[in-house]
Amino acid sequence: MAIKAAQVKELREMTGVGMMDAKKALVETDGDMEKAVDVLREKGMAKAAKKADAVAAEGMTFVVEAGNKAAIIELNSQTDFVAGNKEFNDLLKTVAQTIVDNEPADVEAALNLDIDGETMNELIIHTTQVTGEKITLRRFQVIEKQDGQSMGIYSHMGGRISAIVLIDGADDETAKEVAMHVAAINPKFISSDQVPEDQLAHEKEVLMNAEDLEGKPENIKEKMVEGRLKKYLSEISLNDQPYVKGDGKETVSEYVSSKGGNVVEFVRYEVGEGMEKAENDFAAEVAAQIG
């Protein structure tokens, strides 16, 4: 029989499972809601769903390479204790390897990937059952290097921070050194010309209104603000940052250039970063939909 969207929605609300899992259970039971709930409970999914309100803000990041590709992921748990156990780490590696092998479009597509006869989502739910904590795949990104490019990966603080760096030219060792810098210093952009104009304008306005500039002539204020703005850009732009393993005078751009390359892309994940904002944005989206 055809399963209606309303049935899937109702089952999801009753059990907290994902859309595809709810639909599969309904198909398996010919649309019988009570039997579908039983099926999900038997598989351990409905029980795991009771943890849906828990906050999974701990966890680990991880990077895996496969040929000319690398995938970086963030897998969350409720406590750092679970993030350090074998079950979680086995899941972390399996999820990362599956993602780099299949390159799914987004998290939802990733959760529906097959892993030895079950979906990634089912595997995550099973591990949730074993560990007793909610586990979620929060995000991932796949980077691929082309001919003539170098790629470096690095994980820091036991997987709390991970980074991938892609460079035109140079070599993989140089790219790894820059990945270490990215992990440690946390740049926001590759170069200052990537900083949005509105962000620059806001920063300049804040600097112009600094208390220590009150009463100074406008031309003096402009020069001082220009210097401070340059310092601000050097703090957030990878190319302009002092290379962390250098003498403090050489920038990242100069270091990479000395190796015959230039940075074209980087990605840095830190466990839990931006999570509060994401949750607030999601809450606002839901409120707008039901309001």
Residue, then its C-alpha position, 0 to 999 in steps of 0.5 A: m500500500a502507498i504510505k502517506a506523508a502524514q503517516v510518516k510525520e505522525l510516526r516520526e513525532m511518536t518515536g523521534v526517528g528519521m524520515m526514512d526509518a519511519k517510512k521503512a517501518l510503515v512499509e514493512t507493516d503495511g501502514d499499521m502505526e502500532k506495529a510500526v512503533d513495535v518494529l522501531r522499538e525492536k530495532g532499538m530506534a524508538k528507545a534511542a529516540k528518547k534521547a532526542d532532547a539531549v544536547a550532544a555538544e561534545g564529541m570528536t572531529f576526524v579526517v580520513e584520506a582516500g587517494n586524492k580526496a580527504a573527508i573531515i567530519e564532526l561526530n557529537s556525543q553528550t560527554d567527552f567520556v563517551a567520545g573517548n571510548k572504543e565504540f564511538n571511535d570505531l563509529l567515527k572512523t567508519v562514518a568518515q571512511t564511508i563519506v570519503d568513499n561516497e561523497p554524499a551531498d549533505v548530512e541527510a544523504a550521508l545518513n542514508l548510505d549503506i554500511d554492511g546492510e544497514t544505513m549509517n543512521e541505523l549504525i549511529i542509533h545502534t551505537t547510541q544504544v550501546t553507549g547510552e548517549k545521543i550521538t549525531l553526525r553534525r557536519f562533514q566536507v570532502i576536499e579533492k586535490q587536482d594534479g599539481q596540488s598538495m593537501g595536508i591534514y592535521s588533528h589537534m587535542g585528540g581530535r577536538i580540532s581538525a583541519i585540511v589545507l589545499i595548496d597549488g604547488a609546493d608539497d604535502e609536507t608544506a600543506k600539513e605544516v599549514a594545516m597545523h597552523v590553521a588548527a592552532i590559530n583559527p583563521k577565518f579567511i584565506s586572504s583579506d580580500q575575502v572579508p565581506e565589505d559589511q564586516l570591514a565596514h562594521e569593524k572600521e566603525v567600531l574602531m573609529n568610535a574607540e574611546d582612546l581616539e576621542g578628540k583626535p583630529e580626523n586625519i590622525k584618527e583615520k591613520m590610526v584606524e587604518g593601522r588597527l584595521k590592518k592588524y585586525l585583517s592579519e589576525i583573521s586572514l591566513n595568508d597575513q598571519p605570522y607563520v606559527k612555526g616561524d620567527g614571527k616575521e614571516t607570514v603564512s603566505e611568505y612561507v608557502s610561497s618559499k615552497g613554491g605554492n599558494v593556499v587555495e582552500f582550507v577547512r577547520y572543524e572544532v567540536g561544538e563551535g557555533m552550535e548554540k547559534a545553529e540551535n537558535d537558528f533552527a528554533a527560529e525556523v521551526a517557530a516561523q513554520i508553525g507560527 
